[in-house]
């Protein structure tokens, strides 16, 4: 199990060295894990699960699952097309277009995430309004009952 932990550490160091992530905390958060849970896996206080390794590979698809989980093959998948693209300089306008394209994808993902939340917020707001009306009706009844009780005492 220590070998897999060493491979996980090596993959995480590679991600940080290549400036894809600034810290273990950033990696953990992107994986959907609490930073302390990630630390426990690395230090051996918690078991390494397939789900954990798949989450790690999911944050950077070129990371090879087989290498981390089984020690087979290479750590980073070599994609000749991407390597060739990286070697040819990208004109400044193309970089801008590339960044805008990435931003559009991020906005689309966030919209897909927030869409259902907006509907839920609307339903909760309606429920709060209904409860506020009910509270007001109960206050009114309480006030009327208090007046009736006061008039009976006289």
DOSETOR-203302 format. One record per residue (C-alpha): x, y, z; residue number from 1. Coordinates in pm, 1 decimal, m for minus. Layout:
<rs>
X, Y, Z, resi
X, Y, Z, NUM
...
</rs>
This chain:
<rs>
X, Y, Z, resi
0.0, 0.0, 0.0, 1
298.5, 231.0, 53.8, 2
383.3, 205.9, m316.9, 3
43.9, 343.2, m414.6, 4
80.6, 624.9, m160.8, 5
420.4, 709.1, m311.4, 6
265.8, 716.0, m659.4, 7
m13.9, 942.4, m532.7, 8
244.3, 1175.9, m375.9, 9
447.7, 1175.5, m697.4, 10
139.0, 1255.9, m908.5, 11
40.0, 1538.7, m675.1, 12
392.8, 1682.6, m681.5, 13
384.3, 1666.5, m1061.6, 14
54.9, 1857.5, m1066.6, 15
202.3, 2125.8, m839.9, 16
539.1, 2139.6, m1020.7, 17
358.1, 2194.8, m1349.9, 18
151.9, 2470.9, m1188.0, 19
m178.4, 2298.9, m1248.6, 20
m253.6, 2327.1, m876.6, 21
m96.7, 2550.5, m615.4, 22
m127.7, 2318.1, m316.7, 23
m249.8, 1987.5, m178.3, 24
m552.3, 2177.9, m47.4, 25
m640.8, 2291.7, m400.8, 26
m603.5, 1934.5, m526.5, 27
m822.1, 1797.7, m246.4, 28
m1094.1, 2055.4, m302.6, 29
m1097.3, 1990.5, m678.7, 30
m1125.0, 1616.9, m607.3, 31
m1420.1, 1682.9, m377.2, 32
m1230.8, 1576.5, m66.2, 33
m1161.4, 1755.0, 258.6, 34
m789.5, 1848.6, 271.2, 35
m749.1, 1654.6, 596.7, 36
m896.5, 1341.5, 432.6, 37
m639.8, 1373.4, 154.1, 38
m364.5, 1410.0, 411.8, 39
m484.3, 1097.9, 593.9, 40
m471.5, 895.8, 272.6, 41
m119.2, 1017.0, 195.3, 42
10.2, 952.8, 547.1, 43
m149.3, 608.7, 572.8, 44
m405.0, 696.1, 838.3, 45
m682.0, 618.0, 587.9, 46
m702.8, 353.3, 317.6, 47
m656.2, 435.9, m48.7, 48
m975.0, 356.4, m236.2, 49
m1036.3, 317.0, m607.8, 50
m1277.5, 608.9, m579.3, 51
m997.9, 826.5, m440.2, 52
m762.0, 735.3, m725.0, 53
m1034.5, 791.4, m984.7, 54
m1106.7, 1132.3, m830.8, 55
m737.9, 1221.9, m849.4, 56
m719.4, 1113.8, m1214.0, 57
m1041.4, 1303.0, m1282.5, 58
m886.8, 1640.3, m1200.0, 59
m626.3, 1594.9, m1472.6, 60
m730.1, 1332.7, m1728.1, 61
m373.1, 1273.9, m1853.1, 62
m292.2, 1113.4, m1515.0, 63
m296.6, 739.9, m1572.1, 64
m523.8, 546.0, m1336.3, 65
m340.1, 219.1, m1407.8, 66
m10.0, 374.7, m1304.2, 67
m141.5, 509.8, m974.7, 68
m361.3, 212.6, m880.2, 69
m150.9, m77.6, m1010.9, 70
190.9, 71.0, m1085.6, 71
155.9, m20.9, m1454.2, 72
263.6, 198.4, m1745.3, 73
348.9, 565.3, m1718.4, 74
221.0, 837.3, m1487.1, 75
113.3, 1081.2, m1761.0, 76
m55.7, 973.7, m2083.2, 77
131.6, 1107.0, m2380.8, 78
m98.0, 1266.8, m2636.4, 79
104.6, 1346.7, m2950.2, 80
m155.9, 1592.4, m3078.6, 81
m146.5, 1796.0, m2759.8, 82
234.8, 1785.3, m2749.9, 83
252.4, 1913.8, m3107.1, 84
m0.2, 2188.1, m3029.4, 85
203.9, 2296.1, m2729.7, 86
525.2, 2315.2, m2934.1, 87
379.4, 2551.3, m3195.5, 88
343.0, 2903.0, m3058.9, 89
m14.7, 3024.0, m3037.0, 90
m82.7, 3372.8, m3172.9, 91
m203.5, 3617.9, m2908.1, 92
m555.9, 3639.4, m3052.0, 93
m585.9, 3259.8, m3055.5, 94
m487.6, 3253.8, m2687.8, 95
m760.2, 3505.1, m2617.8, 96
m1011.1, 3290.0, m2808.7, 97
m891.8, 2983.6, m2620.6, 98
m938.1, 3159.7, m2285.7, 99
m1284.2, 3282.4, m2387.8, 100
m1377.1, 2929.8, m2493.4, 101
m1267.5, 2795.7, m2155.1, 102
m1460.1, 3069.1, m1978.1, 103
m1770.8, 2984.2, m2181.4, 104
m1738.8, 2618.9, m2076.1, 105
m1699.6, 2721.6, m1711.5, 106
m2004.9, 2948.7, m1731.4, 107
m2204.7, 2671.3, m1897.2, 108
m2104.9, 2428.4, m1621.2, 109
m2193.5, 2678.8, m1351.6, 110
m2529.1, 2749.8, m1516.9, 111
m2605.8, 2378.6, m1524.9, 112
m2520.1, 2364.8, m1156.5, 113
m2704.7, 2677.9, m1046.7, 114
m3017.9, 2623.7, m1260.5, 115
m3170.6, 2360.8, m1030.9, 116
m3062.0, 2562.9, m728.9, 117
m3250.6, 2868.9, m854.7, 118
m3571.9, 2663.9, m876.9, 119
m3516.4, 2532.1, m528.2, 120
m3459.6, 2884.8, m393.5, 121
m3785.8, 2998.9, m555.2, 122
m3977.1, 2710.8, m394.1, 123
m3822.9, 2788.5, m55.1, 124
m3908.8, 3158.5, m91.5, 125
m4272.8, 3067.2, m165.9, 126
m4277.6, 2840.6, 137.6, 127
m4136.3, 3119.8, 356.5, 128
m4405.0, 3359.0, 226.6, 129
m4677.6, 3101.9, 304.9, 130
m4539.0, 3054.4, 653.8, 131
m4520.4, 3432.4, 705.4, 132
m4890.3, 3461.8, 609.8, 133
m4974.4, 3175.7, 846.0, 134
m4777.5, 3340.6, 1127.8, 135
m4961.2, 3668.9, 1065.6, 136
m5299.5, 3489.1, 1074.2, 137
m5201.9, 3319.8, 1402.8, 138
m5093.4, 3653.8, 1551.1, 139
m5424.8, 3804.7, 1448.6, 140
m5616.6, 3515.3, 1610.0, 141
m5404.1, 3547.0, 1924.0, 142
m5474.3, 3919.9, 1940.3, 143
m5849.3, 3860.3, 1897.7, 144
m5845.4, 3591.4, 2167.9, 145
m5654.9, 3822.5, 2400.4, 146
m5912.9, 4100.2, 2341.5, 147
m6198.7, 3855.8, 2399.6, 148
m6040.2, 3732.5, 2721.2, 149
m5987.0, 4090.0, 2843.4, 150
m6347.8, 4185.0, 2767.5, 151
m6478.2, 3879.2, 2959.2, 152
m6280.3, 3978.6, 3268.5, 153
m6451.9, 4318.0, 3281.5, 154
</rs>
